[in-house]
Amino acid sequence: MMEIDKKVKKKNLLTGIGLVVFIILLFIFTLYNVGVFERVI
């Protein structure tokens, strides 16, 4: 029982980190596209 719990918690943590990274990347690309940063990718 404890093993499954640990696995689920680890998976949830990885999913959360992945989502946060994805959102940050999207945010940065949006700023680039809007032209906040005067730089070419």
Beta strands, then each sheet from edge to edge (+ up, - down):
end
